[in-house]
Amino acid sequence: MNLSRFAIGFLNLIFLIQVTYAGERPGFAFLNTEMSARGAALSGAMIAKSGEVHGLFHNPASLAGIEGIAWSTNYLNHLLDMGGGNLMIAKSTNKGSFGIGAASIDYGTFERLDDRGNNVGADFVASDLLLSFGYGYQIVSFLSVGANLKWASSNIDEYSANAMVFDAGFVYENSELDLTIGGGIFNLGKSSAFVDTEDPLPTNYKLGLSKLLAHLPLRVNLEGTWLTYGNWKAAASGEIMISPNFNLVIGMNSNRLDLDTSSLGEDFFSGGSLGFGLNFDKWRVDYALTSYGGAGSIQRFGVSSGF
């Protein structure tokens, strides 16, 4: 493959997406919600991970590194009465790795009120649903590519909107340097109108790396995200290898800039995350706590395995 032509084509596509959506507020924001405990502990810096079933909701190229069958399920305890979860499974074959995953968010029950605050009927609910079908393939020993096809549905009372979106990504691995680089385009597609309004999708592209530091039990993860509706996001995290079976994770992302961090008290850790991963036999347990400052914190719990 001519890498210079590939790079030029990739940049042209990014420019076209930016011109199309710049300045518009996107819908289907839940497509960017971090559902997994592992991903949340890393502050979302998952783009450069390999051998991850979570690639069904992150970088699909990471599916290529799976051996045998891998699965994971996660529970999300969101702010207020909101909650959610996901379930995913992937299998490797001699033609690549295939996977399927489902995720949902329940926003709770709402009172039906008029503009004066009077109750005018039965309560209603709001929820989001996401299905993902992924494929990852190792082109050569150091380079993998992948794609996800996702169907999303957003529902409020009797109203709903649907979208078909596409992800494409790559993972480059350098074993001598203990370095992995990943990138891709995410949430590119088409949505139906919600009532009378059709919002653009939260299309974005990401680039990041994961590096095991020499002579230190620390892996550093960095990720940058360009949201095509006008914003940049950045995330950084560190995985401290306490033992072969246990690691601590601390992270920070640029959500901190969107939160009130003027006081040192409860706002000090705004945009930050803490978590751990525990491995035993073929099982892995992950936990993450993400802070939103004065608004509260979000907890996630995940279990993964393979066979």
C-alpha positions as CSV (number, residue, x, y, z in Angstrom):
1,M,0.0,0.0,0.0
2,N,1.3,3.5,-0.9
3,L,1.2,5.1,2.6
4,S,1.5,8.7,1.2
5,R,-1.6,8.2,-0.9
6,F,-3.4,6.6,2.1
7,A,-2.5,9.6,4.3
8,I,-3.7,12.1,1.7
9,G,-7.0,10.3,1.2
10,F,-7.5,10.1,5.0
11,L,-6.9,13.8,5.5
12,N,-9.2,14.7,2.6
13,L,-12.0,12.7,4.2
14,I,-11.5,14.4,7.5
15,F,-11.6,17.8,5.8
16,L,-14.9,16.9,4.0
17,I,-16.5,15.8,7.3
18,Q,-15.4,19.0,9.0
19,V,-16.8,21.2,6.3
20,T,-20.1,19.3,6.3
21,Y,-20.7,19.4,10.1
22,A,-18.7,22.3,11.5
23,G,-20.8,24.5,13.8
24,E,-23.8,22.1,14.1
25,R,-24.8,20.5,17.4
26,P,-24.9,16.7,17.0
27,G,-27.5,14.2,18.1
28,F,-26.9,10.7,19.4
29,A,-24.4,12.0,21.9
30,F,-24.6,8.6,23.7
31,L,-22.5,7.1,20.9
32,N,-19.5,8.8,22.7
33,T,-20.5,7.6,26.2
34,E,-17.9,5.4,27.7
35,M,-19.6,2.2,28.8
36,S,-16.8,-0.1,29.9
37,A,-15.1,0.0,33.3
38,R,-11.7,-0.6,31.6
39,G,-12.2,2.3,29.2
40,A,-13.4,4.6,31.8
41,A,-10.5,3.9,34.1
42,L,-8.2,4.8,31.2
43,S,-10.2,8.1,30.8
44,G,-11.3,6.8,27.4
45,A,-7.7,6.4,26.0
46,M,-8.4,3.0,24.4
47,I,-7.6,3.7,20.7
48,A,-4.2,2.1,20.8
49,K,-5.1,-1.1,22.6
50,S,-4.8,-4.5,20.9
51,G,-6.6,-7.8,21.6
52,E,-9.6,-6.1,23.1
53,V,-13.2,-7.3,22.7
54,H,-14.0,-3.7,23.7
55,G,-13.0,-2.8,20.2
56,L,-16.7,-3.3,19.3
57,F,-17.3,0.1,20.9
58,H,-13.7,1.6,20.5
59,N,-11.2,0.7,17.8
60,P,-12.4,-2.3,15.8
61,A,-8.8,-3.0,14.7
62,S,-8.1,-4.2,18.3
63,L,-10.4,-7.2,17.6
64,A,-7.7,-8.7,15.4
65,G,-5.5,-9.5,18.4
66,I,-8.1,-11.7,20.1
67,E,-7.3,-15.4,20.4
68,G,-10.1,-17.9,20.6
69,I,-13.3,-16.4,22.1
70,A,-13.4,-13.3,24.3
71,W,-16.4,-11.7,26.0
72,S,-17.1,-8.9,28.4
73,T,-20.0,-7.3,30.2
74,N,-20.2,-4.0,32.0
75,Y,-22.6,-2.1,34.3
76,L,-22.8,1.7,34.4
77,N,-24.2,3.5,37.4
78,H,-24.7,7.0,36.0
79,L,-25.7,10.3,37.6
80,L,-29.2,10.7,39.1
81,D,-31.3,7.6,38.3
82,M,-29.6,6.8,35.0
83,G,-28.0,3.5,34.4
84,G,-26.8,1.3,31.6
85,G,-24.7,-1.7,30.5
86,N,-23.3,-3.6,27.6
87,L,-22.5,-7.2,26.6
88,M,-20.0,-8.1,23.8
89,I,-18.4,-11.2,22.4
90,A,-15.8,-11.8,19.7
91,K,-14.2,-14.9,18.0
92,S,-11.0,-15.2,16.1
93,T,-10.9,-17.2,12.8
94,N,-8.3,-17.8,10.1
95,K,-10.0,-15.0,8.2
96,G,-10.0,-12.4,11.0
97,S,-11.9,-11.8,14.2
98,F,-15.7,-11.2,14.2
99,G,-17.7,-9.7,17.1
100,I,-21.1,-8.5,18.2
101,G,-22.1,-6.2,21.0
102,A,-25.1,-4.5,22.5
103,A,-25.3,-1.5,24.9
104,S,-28.2,0.4,26.4
105,I,-28.7,3.4,28.7
106,D,-31.9,4.0,30.7
107,Y,-32.5,7.6,31.6
108,G,-35.3,6.8,34.1
109,T,-38.9,7.9,34.4
110,F,-40.1,11.5,33.8
111,E,-43.3,13.3,34.8
112,R,-45.4,14.5,32.0
113,L,-45.8,18.3,32.7
114,D,-47.1,21.3,30.8
115,D,-45.2,24.6,30.6
116,R,-46.7,25.6,34.0
117,G,-45.5,22.5,35.7
118,N,-48.9,20.8,35.9
119,N,-49.1,17.0,35.6
120,V,-51.0,16.3,32.3
121,G,-50.7,12.5,32.0
122,A,-48.8,9.3,32.7
123,D,-45.1,9.3,33.3
124,F,-42.8,8.4,30.3
125,V,-39.4,7.0,29.9
126,A,-36.3,7.7,27.8
127,S,-33.6,5.3,26.7
128,D,-30.9,4.6,24.1
129,L,-29.9,1.3,22.4
130,L,-26.8,0.5,20.4
131,L,-25.9,-2.7,18.5
132,S,-22.4,-3.2,17.0
133,F,-21.1,-5.7,14.5
134,G,-17.3,-5.7,14.2
135,Y,-14.5,-7.2,12.2
136,G,-10.7,-7.0,12.7
137,Y,-7.9,-8.4,10.5
138,Q,-4.1,-8.5,10.9
139,I,-2.6,-7.5,7.6
140,V,1.0,-8.1,8.7
141,S,2.5,-9.0,12.1
142,F,2.7,-5.3,13.1
143,L,-0.5,-3.8,11.5
144,S,-4.2,-4.6,12.0
145,V,-7.3,-2.9,10.6
146,G,-10.9,-3.2,11.4
147,A,-14.5,-1.8,11.0
148,N,-17.7,-1.6,13.0
149,L,-21.2,-1.3,11.7
150,K,-23.5,0.1,14.4
151,W,-27.2,0.6,14.7
152,A,-28.3,3.2,17.2
153,S,-31.8,4.0,18.5
154,S,-32.8,7.0,20.8
155,N,-36.2,6.9,22.4
156,I,-38.2,9.5,24.4
157,D,-41.8,8.6,25.1
158,E,-43.4,7.7,21.8
159,Y,-40.8,9.5,19.8
160,S,-37.7,7.8,18.4
161,A,-34.8,8.3,16.0
162,N,-32.5,5.7,14.4
163,A,-29.0,5.8,12.9
164,M,-26.6,3.6,11.0
165,V,-23.0,4.5,11.7
166,F,-19.6,3.1,10.7
167,D,-16.2,3.0,12.4
168,A,-12.9,2.2,10.8
169,G,-9.5,2.0,12.6
170,F,-6.0,0.7,12.6
171,V,-3.5,-0.5,15.2
172,Y,0.3,-0.5,14.7
173,E,2.5,-2.5,17.1
174,N,6.2,-2.3,17.7
175,S,7.2,-5.0,20.1
176,E,10.8,-3.9,20.4
177,L,9.7,-0.5,21.7
178,D,6.7,-1.8,23.6
179,L,4.7,0.8,21.7
180,T,1.3,0.6,20.1
181,I,-0.3,3.4,17.9
182,G,-3.9,3.4,16.9
183,G,-6.3,5.7,15.1
184,G,-9.5,5.9,13.1
185,I,-12.8,7.5,12.1
186,F,-15.9,6.9,14.2
187,N,-19.7,7.5,14.1
188,L,-19.7,8.2,10.4
189,G,-23.2,7.6,8.9
190,K,-26.8,8.7,8.5
191,S,-29.6,9.3,11.0
192,S,-33.4,9.6,10.7
193,A,-35.2,12.7,11.9
194,F,-36.3,13.0,15.6
195,V,-39.8,14.5,15.4
196,D,-39.1,17.2,12.8
197,T,-35.4,17.6,13.4
198,E,-32.5,15.7,11.9
199,D,-29.3,16.3,13.8
200,P,-25.8,15.5,12.5
201,L,-24.0,12.5,14.1
202,P,-21.1,13.0,16.6
203,T,-18.5,12.0,14.0
204,N,-15.0,12.1,15.2
205,Y,-11.5,10.8,14.5
206,K,-8.9,9.7,17.0
207,L,-5.2,9.1,17.2
208,G,-3.3,7.8,20.2
209,L,-0.5,5.6,21.6
210,S,0.2,3.2,24.4
211,K,3.8,2.8,25.7
212,L,5.3,0.6,28.4
213,L,8.0,2.7,30.0
214,A,11.5,1.1,30.2
215,H,12.5,-0.1,33.6
216,L,9.2,1.0,35.2
217,P,6.0,-0.9,35.8
218,L,4.0,1.8,34.1
219,R,2.1,1.9,30.8
220,V,1.2,5.4,29.5
221,N,-1.8,5.9,27.3
222,L,-2.4,9.1,25.3
223,E,-5.3,9.9,23.0
224,G,-6.5,12.9,21.0
225,T,-10.0,13.3,19.6
226,W,-11.2,15.8,17.0
227,L,-14.9,16.2,17.2
228,T,-16.0,17.4,13.7
229,Y,-18.6,19.8,15.2
230,G,-15.8,22.0,16.5
231,N,-14.1,20.7,19.6
232,W,-10.9,18.9,20.5
233,K,-10.6,16.4,23.4
234,A,-7.6,14.8,25.0
235,A,-7.1,12.0,27.4
236,A,-4.1,10.6,29.3
237,S,-3.8,7.7,31.7
238,G,-1.3,5.5,33.4
239,E,-1.5,1.8,34.3
240,I,0.6,0.9,37.3
241,M,1.5,-2.8,37.3
242,I,1.4,-3.7,41.0
243,S,1.7,-7.4,40.2
244,P,1.1,-9.7,37.2
245,N,-2.5,-10.0,38.4
246,F,-3.3,-6.5,39.6
247,N,-2.9,-3.0,38.3
248,L,-4.0,0.4,39.3
249,V,-5.2,3.0,36.8
250,I,-5.4,6.8,37.0
251,G,-6.4,9.1,34.2
252,M,-7.5,12.6,33.2
253,N,-9.2,14.0,30.2
254,S,-10.2,17.4,28.9
255,N,-13.7,17.1,30.2
256,R,-12.2,19.0,33.1
257,L,-12.2,22.1,31.0
258,D,-15.9,21.9,30.6
259,L,-16.5,21.5,34.4
260,D,-16.3,24.1,37.2
261,T,-12.9,23.5,38.8
262,S,-12.6,26.8,40.5
263,S,-12.5,25.3,44.0
264,L,-10.1,22.7,45.3
265,G,-12.7,20.7,47.2
266,E,-15.0,18.4,45.3
267,D,-14.0,19.9,42.0
268,F,-10.3,19.1,42.4
269,F,-10.6,15.7,40.6
270,S,-13.1,16.8,38.0
271,G,-12.5,15.1,34.7
272,G,-10.4,12.5,36.4
273,S,-10.7,8.7,36.8
274,L,-9.5,6.0,39.1
275,G,-9.7,2.3,38.7
276,F,-8.2,-1.1,38.9
277,G,-7.9,-4.4,37.0
278,L,-7.7,-7.8,38.7
279,N,-6.7,-10.9,36.7
280,F,-7.1,-14.5,37.8
281,D,-7.0,-17.5,35.6
282,K,-8.9,-16.4,32.4
283,W,-11.0,-13.9,34.2
284,R,-10.6,-10.2,34.6
285,V,-12.5,-7.8,36.8
286,D,-12.4,-4.0,36.2
287,Y,-13.7,-1.1,38.3
288,A,-13.7,2.6,37.5
289,L,-14.8,5.8,39.2
290,T,-15.1,8.9,37.1
291,S,-15.6,12.4,38.7
292,Y,-17.8,15.1,37.3
293,G,-17.0,17.5,40.1
294,G,-20.0,19.0,42.0
295,A,-22.4,17.1,39.7
296,G,-21.3,13.8,41.2
297,S,-19.4,10.6,40.2
298,I,-20.1,7.7,37.8
299,Q,-19.1,4.1,38.7
300,R,-18.6,1.3,36.3
301,F,-18.0,-2.4,36.9
302,G,-16.9,-5.0,34.3
303,V,-16.2,-8.7,34.0
304,S,-14.3,-10.2,31.0
305,S,-13.1,-13.7,30.1
306,G,-12.0,-15.8,27.2
307,F,-11.7,-19.4,26.2
